[in-house]
Amino acid sequence: MTSHSNSSPTEHSEGQGINGTEIVVDVGPIAHGGHFVARHEGRVIFVRHAIPGEKVRVRLTDSGDSSRFWRADVVEVLEASPDRVAHFWKLADSLGSWKRGGPPVGGAELGHISLQRQRALKADVLAEQLKRLAGLDLATEVEAVGDNHDGGLGWRTRASFAVTTKGRLGMHAHRSDVVVPVKEMPLAVQGINELRLWDLDLSGIARVEVAVPSNGSRPLVLLAPEEGTSPKRLHSILAQLPHDISVASFDPSKGEVLQLRGRTWVQETAAGHEYRVTGEGFWQIHKDAPNTLVGAVTDFLSGGGYLQPGAAVADLYAGAGLFTAPLADAVGVTGSVLSVEGAPGTSRDARKNLHGEPQVEIVQGRVERVLHQRARSFDSVVLDPPRAGAGKAVVKQLMATGPRAIAYVSCDPASFARDLGYFHQGGWRLESLRAFDLYPNTHHLETVGLIVPAA
């Protein structure tokens, strides 16, 4: 598949980098973060929207003589990979977007690659991070999740949008302040697209967050007003939205959520439990992710005999209680589950979601502080930290509490591999690992690892 650029770029042979300059490069391996590595006159260029083995023309988007590396987007494919496919979303297609004079929207950066090759590339990234940061030689298949005939579309139950200067729904280009107006979101579940938020005049709003639970319960639209937006303006937007959805305003800097209509939360379902999740509170994005991850965690812990009636378990970075509830089921009333979550609103949700479980203790606070204050041992631990990972201090504290096993859920292979390296240094080992393609057509993946003492 070859596309032809309409532009007449200036090519620089002396190695100076000017944003907008176009050069021809051969594409090397994928790197963590959704980029592909190319070289030009000795300098590394991180290229988006390419495939290893291709020869492409790229447009420099972030360059300069003092930069250690440059960034670029593909604008023309000169020699295509057999795994290249037509992008499913016009606005995220780099080739067409730059022809029309601007960058593509972010969030679907692998949409030009067949799903099978996407998963192989994600497996390459995971293997490279494990080798480099944890010293492990390990190849792991990235498993498809849900309906394998959906083209990797229609899975997002949550979406975040920007707003253009003209008050229209939009999305940011990658690493850019440019907001591109959107009129569809192919990765989102049907319920998000059916809201038709792009038909609204959103003047006075800085950001829009949408949650449409896959169980069919009431959707929630969150509006983040710009400073000085009047209540009257908010209510005029409210009047444009369907009456059967909840609407709230929120202040991201303060974490405040204010009811405008209906509820300030959504009702989610997973593993036979109902969960209330307020505002921007964390919940897995893929419609099939909650059950997939709960299944992987409980299979690892139960299969190894680490999760039994009467056991003492900790759920760290517990969120609204996705893992806490099935852990409580497994240990029963004779066991105990300690749930630790840093975000006050999310911890309040966990308290509501688990109020009928006497064996569960919910503590709001930083994980390292709570572990320091409560020097106690656990039979097993579930660790589901944010993208930055748990970090050296938490890993050391966990090993000191002496659990028999830790199920580590990660959305970032680099921080997971780094933390795994800390566990290895402390005499622990990776017993089992599964990887899931919970973010098709993007570079993200989710892993669940079982980590045990080596002795």
Order of alpha helices (4+ residues) and beta strands (2+ residues): beta-beta-beta-beta-beta-alpha-alpha-beta-beta-beta-beta-alpha-beta-beta-alpha-beta-beta-beta-beta-alpha-beta-alpha-beta-alpha-beta-alpha-beta-alpha-beta-alpha-beta-beta
